[in-house]
Amino acid sequence: MRTLLFVVLVLMSVAAPAATDIRTVSAEATGVDREQAIYNALGEAVRQVRGAQISASRQVQSALKRMSTRTEDGRESTTTMSSAQQSSTRVSSSGLISGYRIVSVTNAAGGGKLARLKVDIPVYTVPGSSAQDNRWRMAVYPVETARHRYSVDGQGFSADEVSQRMTHAISDALTRSRRFAMLARDGESAMVAERQRMTGRDVPVAEKAMLGNVLGAEYLVTARVTELSLGSEAQTSRLTGETTRRSTGSAALELRVVVPATGSIVWSQTLNANAASLGLELTGDSHSAQAAFDQIGREVALRVVDAVWPPLVEKQEGDELVINMGGNLLSPGEVWEVFALGSAVRNSHTGSALGRQEQRVASIKINRSTDKMSYAIVVDGRVKGTGHVVRRSARPQRAESAADAVRGTRKRTCLPMDPC
């Protein structure tokens, strides 16, 4: 037995906003009478646009019955009979219909009625969907914490505050990289409330087309803060009396990139860095503490991008290169390295792809960065063509000058004996 189930909301046609398109489809279906045929055709139209969820089940029932018979020679025999089997398929589809036109209703060949319709179905277009093309969908789940409280530049933060700030910092940095189509996972209550509002009776059908469009992430970023103790201490020069501040402490996060469809871990790493390697300049105020969260989020985003989808050289004009990642993730003055891609490499044991060979061809220095691109000049080596992978240099980003080395903590004071 086949059971057809679908949910259709039929309303009068309304003017659709720019985010909603009206798609007209042709549909036909049969039914025991005119009304049932039209109803089935509407369901077929919805399935053409929205798809359908199909579930099949089989139920077997056994009923035992014992029957005794006696033969002519007086012997008795017993026969046991059992049977019963039932199968069903359920097709479920849901969608909105803004209007329909009956083309014809005729007698069906096997009996009943055949209805042919033109059906108008509102289809919601996600804002900026063209910008999402060819980008993997990624979500950052709320960061976990190992302790109840943390200290950042003299300020105490609860585990919830650290989770919220760190989650936002990582998500913000990955969004600015424009490498992925980022999905929000830390503001579910607001989105659920808005979708609930869309189900109201006074909401036009075109607005209701927004429902049923929640996307799933192809990659998840999960993180756990195991250590976060950052601060600064004052240092006073005995010679000049000048006071400067030195950033201290460290941060440790356990990072993973997971494929939620399978649960497989595609990348895992522990970020264990001190204040100096993170490039923090803590000054002991609230702005400094927030800057620390932002810098850690940037560091996490750069590591995720490097592992999953590193930036590439898109254009070259002389010694200037255009890199397809911006958002201040490539900061002016930083030194990065360019690698030319070679042939693909496979694992001899499993046959799985390991990626392509990379050969370092040049070092570049970032000049400037926009929301979508960064510009750099070649420092050493040579870059030929485009499509090369860009990775952060393993060398120190900012080497201390000879003058600064002599001056020590007196960065802002130049005495006669200093090579200023």
N, C-alpha and C positions, 0 to 999 in steps of 0.2 A: 504494500500500500504506500502510495506517495502522498505526502501532505505538503501543501504549499502555504507558506506563511510569510506575509510581508506587511510592513507598516507604512502607510502612505498618508500624508497630510495634503489634502486638496484645498487650495484657497484660490480666491480670485487673483488674476494677474495684477501685479503692482509694478510701479516703476522701480527698477533695480538701480542701486548706486553703482559707482564705477568699480567697486570691488567685487560685484556679482554680475556674472554673465548669464543670459538665458539661452540654454541649449535646447533646440527642438529635435526630437527623435521620433522615428516611426516605430510603432509597436503593434503587434497583433497577437491575439490569444483566443482560445475557445472557452466556452462555458455552457452550462446546462441551459441557461437562458440569457437574454440580452444583458441584464444587469451584471451577472456573473462574468460574462465574456469581457465587458468593459473593465470590470474590476481587475481581472487577470491581466488584461493588456496594460493597465496602469502599472501593475507590479513589474511586468516585463520591461517597461520603459525605465523604471527606477533602476532595475538591475543592469541595464545597458550602461548607465552613467555611474552608478555608485558601486556596482558589483554585488555579490551575494555571498553569504556564509552558509555553507552546506554541511550538515551533519547527518551521518547515517547510523542507524542502530538496528540490531537484530535481536529479537526476543524469542527464545525457545521455551515453550511450555510443554511439560510432559504430564499426561494423565494416564495412569495405569488402570487397565480393566482386565479382569481375569474371567475367561469363559471356559466352562467345562462341558465336554461332549462325551457321549458314550457310543462306542462302535457297536456293530451287529453282533460281534462275538462277546460282548459284555465288558470289554475293556474301556476304561475312562481316560480321556486325554484332556489336558488343560492348556489353553492358549492365552498368552499375555499380550495385550495390544497397548501401544502408547504412541501418541502423536500430538503435535501442535507446534507450529512455527510461524512467526510473524516478523516481517521486515518493514522498516519505514525509513523514508528519507525526508529530512526537513530542510527546506530552503528558506533562509531568512534574509530579508533585505529591507533597508530603511532609507527614506529620502523624502524630499519635498517636491511638490508639484504646484506650479503657479497657475496652470491652466491646461486644458486639452480640447481637441476638436475631433469629433467622430467622423472618420472618412466613410466608413460603411459598416453595417452589421448584416451579415448574410447567414444563411443556413450552412452549417458545417457538414462536411462529407460524412462523418461518422455519427451525426446527430448533434443536436444542440445548436449553438450560435457561434459565429466567427466574427470578432470585432477587430477593426483596423482603426488605429488612432494616430493623431499627431499630438505629441505631449511636450509641453514646455516645462523644463526643469531648471531651476536656478542653481548655478555652480559658482561657488565662492572662489575667488582668485586671491591667493595669499599675497599681501603687500610685499613688494620687492622680491617676488618669487624668481624673477629673471636673474637676480643677483645670486640666487642659491644654486644655480645650475652647476653641475659637475663638482659640487663641494660635498664632502662627507658631513653628515649630521653628527654633532657632538654635544654632549651635556656634561656639566660639572656637578656632581652630586655634593650635597653639604659636607664640608670637611669634618672629619672626626677628630676628637681630641683625646689625649691620654691622661690629661690632668684636669683639675677643677679650676685652677687659676694660673695665669701667666703674667710675666712682667715684660713690658716693652717700653724702653726709654723712660723708666721711672714711673710708669703708669700701670696699674693693675687691671687686668681684663679677665672676665669670667670665660669659661669654656664656650658658652653660647656666643659671646661677643667675638671671640677669636674665630670660631667656626664661620660666623656670618661675614666678618671682614675678610677672612682668607678666601672663602668661597667666592665672594664678589670680586676680589682682586684677581684670582685665577681666571674666572669667567670673563672679566673685563679685558684682561690681556689677550686671551685667546680670541675674543671677538674683534679686538683691534688688529690682530694679525690677519684677519680676513682669509685665513686658510680653511676655515670650517664654517658650516651653517650652525651657529650655536643655538641650543634650545635651553630655555629657562627651566631649572628644576629646584630653585630656591625661593620661588614665589608662587607656589601651587595654590595657596588659599585665595589669593587675589584672582587668579585665572579661573578657579572653580566658581567663585562668586559671580564673575562676569558671564560665564557660560550658563549658570543657573538663571541669571537675569534674561538671557536670550530665549529661554523656554517660555517666557510669559505670553499670555494671550494677546497683549497689546503690542507685541513686537511684530513688524511686518515679516512676511515669508522670506523676502530677500535677505533680511538680517539673520533669520534662522539658518540660512545656508552656511553661516559661519560655524555651526555646530558640526561635529563629526570630522574635523580636520586636524586633530592633534597628531603630531608627528612623533615617531619613535627615533631614538638616537642609534646611530650605527656604531658610535664609540662613546664610552663613558670614561670620564676622568675621576678617579677616586683618590683621596689623600687623607693622611692621618698625621696630625701634629704630635710628635713625640717629645720635642724640646723646642722651647721658644723663650729665650732669656737674653734680651738685647738691651744695651744701655750705653751710657757715655760717661767718661770721667774727665775732669779738668786737669790740665797740665800747665804749670806756670814756669816760665823760663827764669832761672836764677840771674841771668845776665840783664835781661830787659824788663822782667816783670810781666811780660805779655802772657795772657792766659788763653789757651786753646783747648778744644775738646777732642777726645779720641774715642771713637766708637768701639764698644766691647761686646762680648757675648756671641751667641751662635743660635742657629735655627736648624732643626732636623725634621724632615717630612718624609713619610713613606708614600710613594707615588705609584699609581698603576693606570694603565689604559686597558680597558676591558671591552670586548665585543658582547653586548648584552644578549644578542640572539643565541649565542652558543655558550657564553660564560667563559670563553677563552681569554687568557691574559696575553696581550700582544706586546706589552712593554711594562717593565717594572724597574724602579730605581729609588734609591734613598738619597734625598737632597740633604747633605750635611755640610753647612757652610757657616763661616764666621762673619762678623759684621764687615770686615775689610774685604773679603772676597765677594760679598754681595754689593759692595760699593756704597754702603750706607754712611751717611753723614748725620749722625744723631745729635740733636741740639738740646734735648730735654724738654720739648714742648709737645702739644697735642698734634701739631702738623707733622712733626718729626716721626711720631708713632705711626700715623697713618701712612707716611711715606715708606716706612719699613714694611708694612703689609703690602703696599703696592709693588715694592721692589721684589719681595719674595714671590708675589703672584707673577710678575714678569719673568723671574727666573724659572718658575715652574712651566709657564707657557712656552718659553724658549726651548726647554728640554723636551716638552711634548711635541712641539713643532719639528724639532730636529729629528725625533724618532719616527714620527708618523708621516709628515709631509713637509720636508725642508724647503726653504725658499730657493728660487732659481734666478739666474741672470736672464732677463727678458729682452734687453736691448743694449747695444754698445755703440757709443759714439766717441771715437778716439780712445782716451784712457778713462772716460767716464762710463760707468755701468748703471743700468736701471734694474733694480731687484724687485720682484713681485711680492714684497711684504713691507708694510709700513706700520703706522700706528705707534711710532716711537719705540718699537721693539728693537729696532736697529738704531742705536743712539749715535749722534755725531761724535766723531773721535774714536769710536771703537774700531778695532782691527778684526776683520773676518778673513776667511780663506776660501778660495774658489777651487773646486774639484771638477775635473772633466770626467764624464761617465763613460765607462767602457762596456765590455760585454757582460751578459748575465752570468751569474755564478749559481750553481746548484749544489745542494748537499749530497755527497756521494752515498750516504747511508739511507736517506729518506727520499731523495729525489726532489725535495721541496726547494723552491727558489730562495736564495739568500740575498738577492738584490744584484746590483750591478757594481762592477769594479769602479773605484774612484781613484783618480790620480791628481794630486795637488799640482796646480798650475800657477797660482798667483796668490798674493796677499792684497787685500783691499782695505781702504779706510773710508768709513761712512762719512759723507759730507753733510747730508740733510735727509730728512724723512717727512713724507706726507702721510695722509690717512691710508693710502693704498699702495704707495711705492716708496722706495728708498734709493738714494743716489750715492755712488761711491767712486773713488778713483783708485787706480792700480798703484800699489806701493812698490811691489816687486813681482817679477814674473811676467807672464803674458797670457791674456785671455783671447781666445779665438772663437768667434761665433757666440751663440746663445745656448740656453738650456743647461748650463753648468750649475752644479749644486753649490750653494753658499752655506758654510758652517762657521761657527765661532772659532776664533783662533785660540789655540792652547797656550799661546804666549801671554805674558802680562798685558793687560789692556792699557795701563797707563804707567809707563816707566818713570821713575823719579829722576828729575834732572840733576846734573852735577851741582848746580847752585842750591837746589833744595836739600841735597844730601849734606852739604856743608852747613847750611843754615839750621838744620834740624827742625825744632818746633817753631822757629821764628819765621814762619811762612810769610807773614805780612810785614816783617821788618827787615830792612836791608842796611847793614852796618858797613863801615868803610872796608873791613877785612873780607866782606862777602863778595863772591864773584857774581854780582847781580847785573 
